[in-house]
Amino acid sequence: MLILIGLLVGLLIGLFVNVLLPASLVPFLAVLTLVGIESLTAAWNAVSEATFEAEKFLIEFFVNALIAVLMTALGNQMKYDFSMVVSFIFAYRIFRNINFTTRKFYLRRKEKGSLGKEEKQASMADKTETISE
């Protein structure tokens, strides 16, 4: 519940408070936003597989954020837009994580549906055997 309250408070602050950012920080903010979304989708996959570890999540988040910021800064120094490259990489990883999640959901749903059909067929077979006897 505390997480949802924090999320709502952060959302309201973000919507109603006008924060001015220097133009030089915009690529970093975009990259860090993608890093955060990618980390959340990866964590969602881990939770659905029951392999989530908070320490691993935090380490991966901070390492990914550090690498993304360093690559973006290096690109700024070289006058090359590495933030676009980093954005493409993390966008790919986000879509890959979402794909894994939807595939797991689909397979669970399909398995649940096929089990339901097998149970119905078995109960129908039992009923027909009972009637024929």
Stockholm file with secondary structure:
# STOCKHOLM 1.0

chainA/1-133         MLILIGLLVGLLIGLFVNVLLPASLVPFLAVLTLVGIESLTAAWNAVSEATFEAEKFLIEFFVNALIAVLMTALGNQMKYDFSMVVSFIFAYRIFRNINFTTRKFYLRRKEKGSLGKEEKQASMADKTETISE
#=GR chainA/1-133 SS CHHHHHHHHHHHHHHHSCCCCCGGGHHHHHHHHHHHHHHHHHHHHHHHTTCCCHHHHHHHHHHHHHHHHHHHHHHHHTTSCHHHHHHHHHHHHHHHHHHHHHHHHHHHHHHHHHHHHHHHHHHHHHHHHHHHC
#=GC SS_cons         CHHHHHHHHHHHHHHHSCCCCCGGGHHHHHHHHHHHHHHHHHHHHHHHTTCCCHHHHHHHHHHHHHHHHHHHHHHHHTTSCHHHHHHHHHHHHHHHHHHHHHHHHHHHHHHHHHHHHHHHHHHHHHHHHHHHC
//
